[in-house]
């Protein structure tokens, strides 16, 4: 049979690839048969199967946006000091799985020697999740990964220890669309002024209907300016979200004066003990002061210290605030409470239907 007469391979309509081929052999062998797991020390997990098999996992923090040399280094460590099986968490920690407890400490020593801290498990400040920032995104007002660098330099000791009341999830987002999701503490860009439109370029660069459709509050409409097809903004409707900028760069919203940083607290995704919650604004108009963002670091550290000192065991940030009240929270963190913190938005239901236990 020649090559031309062979039946072509049909595509596999099965969604994601089979994960079993990438898993540690003990994970495959004991799939669904684990008896329990524990944490012998920060950054180390132990899973024990019903048949007595043990699988040890070492979690190391990375810089998330990694060059090829760093990835090769991490893989070389896995080949030499582990058993060649790794996985990345959603927060870009790397985890090495080994079947022999004797391999754990040499693996930890090698990771630490190469600048990869061990931790992020249990009641710790976990690796900060962030959006793409200047490197990949087309809309950022700041570099989310740079903010992460400044914060984790400051909070490194809380990553390698488990001394927080509960896990502390921090997120950063480089614009107000907030791809970073909800967090116990969230650092997001806020735009304080509507976009400035370069009317000479709009007709040549922008697909105007797409820009109009992109606005979530219908604040953009077509217009003729100086005899040229352009766009205009109803500034009374505009919420300064920046969504119009990616499809139309002449609608510039970033500037040193209008791009600020805001800090939010109390968000979470899980249903444990309480329903998922949206984070809420506590500090606004902090300077977007690259490359270290010292003003942001100072406020976050103040919140982390107050939470660590006063929260009860297993309380998440939002649960702690719910217990002590917002007035007490602002007193303990020595932050200013203003009229802008009062939630007067009438366009949402009280529950936001955020819980997995949906009710109306």
Secondary structure, 3 states (H helix, E strand, C coil): CCHHHCCCCCCCCCCCCCHHHHCCHHHHHCCCCEEEEEEEECCEEEEEECCCCEEEEEEECCCCCCCHHHHHHHHHHHHHHCCCCEEECCCCCEEEEECCCHHHHHHHHHHHHCCCCECCCCCCECCCEECCHHHCCCCCCCCHHHHHHHHHHHHHHHHCCCCCCCCECEEEECCCCCCCCCCCEEEEEEECCCCEECHHHHHHHCCHHHHHHHCCCCCEEEEEECCEEEEEECCCCCCCCCHHHHHCCCEECCCCCCEEEEEEECCECCCCCCCCECCEEEEEEEECCCCCCHHHHHHHHHHHHHHHHHCCCCCCHHHHHHHHCHHHHHHHHCCCCCHHHCCCCCCCCCCCCCCCCCCC
